[in-house]
Amino acid sequence: MATPDPDPEHTPALDERGTLPGGDTPPAEGGISGISHPEPEELRTAWGIWPAVVIVAVALAVSVMLVAMIFALT
């Protein structure tokens, strides 16, 4: 993390007087905020009918097996 007023003895590219030699410039902040180009929209796809059918079928199969196990124990 850079401090706002660094010690000239530890700042690179400074001469013995604490000034920048000719030709050297300090690093500047970026003048652009945000992104450089628009990002594509997110793809949002809803589930189709088949995943819902599979989930319901598995839930029914499990519930039928549990009911069958209950009747087998009695």
MOVEN-V346687 format. One record per residue. N is the residue number from 0. RES is the residue in one small letter. PHI is phi in whole degrees, 0 to 359 (* if undefined). Layout:
BEGIN
n res phi
N RES PHI
N RES PHI
END
This chain:
BEGIN
n res phi
0 m *
1 a 272
2 t 268
3 p 293
4 d 232
5 p 289
6 d 290
7 p 300
8 e 291
9 h 252
10 t 271
11 p 291
12 a 70
13 l 263
14 d 276
15 e 293
16 r 273
17 g 88
18 t 248
19 l 279
20 p 291
21 g 303
22 g 96
23 d 273
24 t 234
25 p 289
26 p 295
27 a 253
28 e 287
29 g 289
30 g 269
31 i 250
32 s 248
33 g 90
34 i 263
35 s 278
36 h 212
37 p 294
38 e 273
39 p 292
40 e 293
41 e 291
42 l 277
43 r 240
44 t 248
45 a 279
46 w 294
47 g 278
48 i 283
49 w 293
50 p 299
51 a 294
52 v 296
53 v 295
54 i 296
55 v 295
56 a 296
57 v 294
58 a 297
59 l 295
60 a 298
61 v 295
62 s 293
63 v 296
64 m 295
65 l 294
66 v 295
67 a 296
68 m 293
69 i 297
70 f 291
71 a 289
72 l 282
73 t 269
END
